Amino acid sequence: ITVKSSNKNPVAAAGEEGDEPPKEEPWKTTLKTTAVHVEAGEFRGHKVSLWDLLHSRYIPEENRKELLELY
């Protein structure tokens, strides 16, 4: 997996659509805006958000906490 962070500030990216403050936690926004290049399964050759990867069947439950701690 190759990680590429979004160029936008995650908090700013979440609040750009209106003047209201972001409604989700900053860590969730970061997971949704950080893209990874995956060379496995249905994601092969695609960039996928860490959020989608965490909720896929490719990351076992015991490894999710480790990934969350990294990001």
ABEGO torsion letter per residue (X at the ends): XBBBBBABBAAAAAAAABABBBABBAAAAAAAABBBBBABEAABGBBBBAAAAAABAABBAAAAAAAAAAX
